């Protein structure tokens, strides 16, 4: 999985930014630039909450975790509160 919720459903995790940028971003944006995606998240009040890594097939990759107070798994009614700054 390229993107998932954490166990509590309070933040989401991007595990492989390279594959995520190639496979997911072009489906929703006019680019495949992960840094641009992060800037978009920041404009809507999301914050990076970690500096961690994971190892898969002997390759170490950075894990990016993002959180927004009103972006929680299953709580769709809160999405109206997420607005561009």
SVG drawing of the C-alpha trace seen along z (x, -y; Angstrom):
<svg xmlns="http://www.w3.org/2000/svg" viewBox="-21 -32 40 40">
<polyline fill="none" stroke="black" stroke-width="0.4" points="0.0,0.0 1.3,-3.4 -1.0,-5.4 -2.9,-4.3 -4.4,-5.5 -2.6,-5.0 -4.1,-2.6 -6.2,-5.3 -7.5,-6.9 -6.2,-10.3 -3.5,-10.7 -2.4,-9.2 0.9,-7.7 2.7,-7.8 5.2,-5.0 6.9,-5.3 6.9,-8.8 8.5,-7.9 5.8,-5.2 3.1,-7.4 4.1,-10.3 4.1,-8.2 1.0,-6.2 -1.4,-8.4 -0.6,-12.0 -1.2,-12.1 -4.7,-10.7 -5.7,-13.8 -3.2,-16.6 -1.6,-17.9 1.8,-16.9 3.6,-14.0 5.8,-16.2 5.6,-15.1 6.9,-18.5 4.0,-20.2 1.6,-17.8 3.0,-18.6 2.6,-22.3 -1.1,-21.7 -1.6,-19.8 0.0,-22.7 -2.3,-25.2 -5.3,-23.2 -3.9,-23.1 -2.2,-19.6 1.1,-19.2 3.8,-16.7 4.1,-14.9 7.1,-12.6 10.7,-12.0 10.8,-8.2 11.9,-5.5 11.0,-2.0 12.9,0.8 11.5,2.8 13.6,5.3 16.8,3.9 15.9,0.4 15.4,-2.3 12.6,-4.9 11.3,-7.8 7.7,-7.6 5.7,-10.8 2.8,-11.2 0.3,-14.0 -2.4,-15.2 -5.3,-17.7 -7.6,-18.1 -10.7,-17.6 -9.4,-14.8 -10.2,-11.5 -11.1,-8.1 -14.9,-7.7 -15.8,-11.2 -17.0,-12.6 -19.0,-15.4 -15.7,-17.1 -14.5,-17.4 -16.5,-20.7 -14.1,-22.3 -11.0,-21.8 -10.5,-25.0 -7.7,-26.6 -5.8,-29.1"/>
</svg>
